[in-house]
Amino acid sequence: GLFSAVAGMARSDRFASLTILGYGWGSNYPLVTPDRAIPTQFGCGNSDGFDSGAISSEAFLSGQGHATRLVAAPGIGHSFTGIMSAMPPSDMFAWMDQHTAP
């Protein structure tokens, strides 16, 4: 999640949207400020230690004009397969397809 966030924000000119799983940094960008508002979706287990960070990250980005989506996986910790149970790849990619490159 951290790598996706930092790389995606740093190269917002190269990506149409970002998907960040199992990570949230809170009320500021992760090390870099993107050149543009980039659509960003989060998937995080609500039993993951990063859950509150994902919630506040989504709220912060939304408040800054980014299109956002947050999917919380009930009862899931820091688990990729657990997050995928709440956010199937078909749903994740459908959201991404709605946000074309600038």
N, C-alpha and C positions, 0 to 999 in steps of 0.2 A: 504494500500500500504506500509506504513512504517513497519508494522509488517512482511509482506511477505518479504520485502527487508532485514531487519535485521536478521530474523530467517533463511531465505534461504541462505544468505551469511555466517552466522555463522555456518551453518550445510551443507555446500556445499558437504560434503562427503555423505550426506543422500538423496539429491535430484538430479534428472537428469537434471532439468531445473527450472527456476523461471518465474512466470508471476506476474508482478507488475502493478496494475491498479490505476490510479488516483494519482500517486506520482512520484516524481523525486527529487533526493537530490543534483544534481549538479556534480561537477568535482571530487568528492571523494566518497569512499564507506561509507555507512551509519553505522558508529560506529565500523564496523568490516571489516577485509580483509579476503576474502574467501581463503580456502586452495587450491583451483583450479579455473581455469577459468570456470565459470558455465554459460551455455546458459541462457540468460535473455531476456524476451520480455516485452515491456511496452505498455500499452494502456492508453491514456490520452486524454481528450477533449482539443481542441486547444483554448478554452475559459476558461480553468481551470487555476487557479493561479499556479499550479504545472507544467504547460506545458513546460515552459523554463527549469525547472529542469529535467523533463523527457527527453527532447531533449539533454541536456548536459550530463545527466547520461548515456544515450544510446551511445553517441559519446565517452565518457570516457571509458566505458566498452569495446566497440568495439576496441578502440585503445590499450587496455590492453590484447587483444586476446580472449575476450569473444564473442561467437556467439550471435548476438543481433537482435532484431526486434522491431520497434517502429510503432505503429498504432495510428494516430491522428484522433480523432472523430471531424469532422468539425462542428463548432458552438455549441459544447457541453461544459458545465462547469464541475464541480466536481459531476458527475452523473454516477452511475454504469450502469443503464439502457441505458443511452446515449452512454456510451463507448461500451456497448454490441451491439448497433446498427451498429457501425463501425467495431467491432471485435467480430463477433458471436462466441459462444462457440465452434462450430465445427471447425472454423479456428484456434482458440486459441489452442484447443487440438491437431489438426493436426500438428501444429508447435511443440508442446511439444513432440508428438510421434516421431518426427524426431531426437530428442536428447535423446539417451538412457543413462542410468546410467553408470558411469565409471567402 
